[in-house]
Amino acid sequence: MKYESKFLSFSAFLILLAWFLCYSSSIAAEKAEDQMEYNYLENSEKGPKHWGDLKKEWVTCKNGHLQSPVDISSGTMKVSKNIGELEIMYKPSQSIIKNRGHDLSVQWPNNDAGSIKINGTNYFFQQIHWHSPSEHTINGKRYALELHMVHQCNDPKVKNNIAVIGLLYEFGSPDSFLSELMGNITTMNDQNRERSMGVIDPSLIKIGGNKYYRYIGSLTAPPCTEGVIWTINELITSVSRDQVNAIRMAVHDNANENARPIQPFNQREIQLYDHKS
């Protein structure tokens, strides 16, 4: 009986340890919530060049070798069918919208808005946010807007437990998903930095297309955590200038942009998945 008791106690310890590791990795997956601790101004002491010096927890921003964003160049690309199609399983769920300082984030706090599957691993949908202009570039071209769809795996055994889908937009007709959010976006202010939006269906976000780029990088804002699985959709969709301006105006940070500069590629490889090839 003593042996069984010790075994059960040890099992309980392992369960607690697994939960702690998972919880710790969840914290690491998040961009800094107090975004006023840094900014995107090139000549500022809190600008991108100095992020790694502002806090010891952010040192990866200057010492990391797998940083994002990057330029997606045809010269660093390898066509691969092994990575397979994106398996997307989203569903409507209760949501909130947050003004985090430099960006707006739509979040699904109940963790029941679905998931994506990469290499047999489920990554659960957490939140979306926007950067303007785009952070990633394609053959040197920067686009009007970039949407990041952030997912996380809850298994502490998974090494790369953050997966982000990036969607690029050029100026043109309004984006239908953003149109649905405009009433909440344009009424955000410094006194009302968070509000419930009720049920939002993330499957309304237009992903589409038969091609995407895949590489290993990082979060694009402090703490710049590395090991992020990036999936950049090859299809470029449209957004109106009014929509982009509304997103920037809503955060009241007096900045025209919230895009990190392109980071060194450091001999990484970008895989291109083409459904038709």
N, C-alpha and C positions, 0 to 999 in steps of 0.2 A: 504493500500500500504506500509506503514511503517513496518507493521508486516511482510509482504512478503519479504521486503528488508532485514530485520533483519534475517529472516529464511534462505534466500539465502546466506547471509554472513556467518551465522553459519554453513550451509552445506558446503560452500567452505572451512571454517576452518577445519571441520572434514576431508574433502578430503585431505587437506594439511597435517594434523596431521598423517593420515594413511600413506601417502607417506613418511613422515619423519621417522615414525617407521619402515617402510619397508626398507628404505635406511639405517637406523642405523643398523638394523639386518643384512643387506647385508655386511656392513663393519665388523661386529663381526664375520661373517662366514668365512672371509678370514684369512689364515695364514699370519703372518707378511711378507710383501713383501721384506723388507730389511733384508734378512736372515743372514747378517753378524753381526747382533746385538746379535746373539747367535750361539752356535755350539753344536756338538754331542760328544765332547771329555770328557771322564769320569772325568778326574782330572782338567779340565779347570774351571776357574771362570765364564765362560759363558756356561758351560755344563748343561745337563738336570737337575741335582740336584739344580741348581741355577737359572733356568729360571724364577721362580716366584719372585725372588729378583731383577731382572734386570730392570723391569719397573712395575709401580703400576698397569698398565693395564693387566699385566700378572700374577697377584697374584693367579689366579685360578690354575695355573700350580703346585702350592705347597699346596693350601688350598682346592682344589676341591675334591669331593668324587665320581665323576663319570668319572674318567679319563681313557684315552685310550693311548696305546693299552693294551689288556689283554690277558691272556692265556685262550684259549677256551678249557675247560676241560669237559670231559664226566660227571664228578661229579657235575657240575653246570648247566647241560643242561636239558631242558624239551622239549619233542617233542610236537609241536603244529601245527595244520592245520589251526587255526583261522587267522594266519597272511597271508595266501594265497600266490599264486604265484606272482613273480615280474612282473609287467606290464611295459615292456620297449618299448619306442617309440622314437628311435633315427633316425636322418636323416643327410645327408651330409650338411656341412656348412663351411664358411670361418674360418680359424684357424690361430693361431700364436703359436710360440714356444718361451718360456722364460727361461733364465738361472737366477734363483732366488737366487742363492748363494749356497744353499746346495742341491737343486734339480732342475730338468728340469720339466717344466709345459707346457702342450699343452692346449691352451685355445680357446674357441669358443666365441669371444667377442660380437657377435651380438645376443646372447641368443636365437638362433633359431636352435640349434642342437638337439632339442627334450627333452624328459623328462622321468621320471619313475613315477609310481603311487603307493603310499603306503597308505593303509587304506582310499582309496578314494581321497587322496590329491595328486596333481601334484607337483613334484619337478623337476625343470628345470636344465638341464645339463649345468655345468659351465666349468669344467676343469679336467684334469688328471695329476697325477705326480707319481713318483716312489720312493720307499724306498728300500735300500739294506743294510743288509739282511732284511727279512720281519719284520714288527713291531709286528703284532699279531703272536702268536704261537698256535699250536694245540696239546694239551696234552704234552706241554713242548717243542715241536719240532719247531725250527725256520727254515724258508725256505729261498731260495736264493734271492727272490725279492717279493715285494708287490706293486701292482698298486692300487691307490686310484682314484675313479671316484666320483667327488664332484658335488652334486646337491643342489639346494636351492628352497624353496617355497617362493613365493612373497606375500603371504597373511599374514599381520601382526597379524591376529588372531590365526595363527597356532603357538603353543608353541615350538615344536621341528621342526625348519624350515630348518635344514641342514640334508641331507641324503647322506651317503657315501657308495659306494659299494667297497669292498676290494677283490682283486683277488691275490691269492698266486701262486708262481712259484717255481719249482725246476729245477736244472741244467739238461739240456738235449738238445733236438733239438731247433733251433731258434724259437722265437715267430714271427708269420707272421706279426702281426701289427707293432711290433718294427722294423722288417725288412724294412717295408715301410718308416719308419722315419729315418733310419740310416744315410742317406745322410745329413739330417739337424742336427742330433745329433752330428756327428763326426766333423762338421765344426763350432760348436759353440765356441766362445772364449770370453775373457774379454772385447774386443772392440766391439763385436757384440753379445749383450746379449739378443736380441729379433729380430725375423724376421717373416714375413708372410710365411705360408706354403700352401696357397691356400685352396681349398676345401678338407676337410678330413671327412670321414664317420665314426663316432664313433661306428656304428653297426658292424664294422670290428673287434672290440675287442672281443675276444672269452670269453664269459661269460658261457653259457652252463650249464649242470648239472641239477639234479633234487632236490638238497638239498642246503640249505643255513642256516647260523646262524644269529640271530638277537639280538642285545642288545642296550642299551642306554649308550653312552659314550661321548667322547669329540674329538675335534681336537687334533692331536698328536704332534703339534708344537705350539709355542706361537701364539695367546693368550690362547690356551688350552680351548676354549669355550666349555661348556658342553651342554647337550641336543641333541647331534648328534645321529641320527638313523643310526646305523651301520648294514650293511648287508655283511657278509663274505661268499663268495662262497665256498662250500665244495669241489668242484672239483679243484684239483691241476693241473695246466698246466706247460709247460716247457719253458725254456728260455736258451739261450746259455751263456757261460761264457764271450764270447766276447761282447755280448749285454749288460750284466750287467756292465762290465768294461767300456764300452763306455759311459754309463749313468753317472758313477761316474767321469770319466775323463773329461767329457764335462763341469762340473761346476767349475773345477779348485779350489776347496776349500781345497785341500791337506788332505782330510779325506778319509779313506777307507769305512766308513759307514755313513749312515744318518738315523738310526733307534732309536727311543726313547725306553728306557727300559720298560719292562712290569710294569704296574701300579697295585696297590691294587684293588682287585675285589669288596670288600665292600658289600658282600651279594647280589650282583645283580644276575639276572637270565638271562641265555642265552636260547633263544628259537631256536629250530631246526625245520625247515620246510622240510618235506620229501614228495615230490609229490606222491610217491608210497605208503605211509603209509595210 
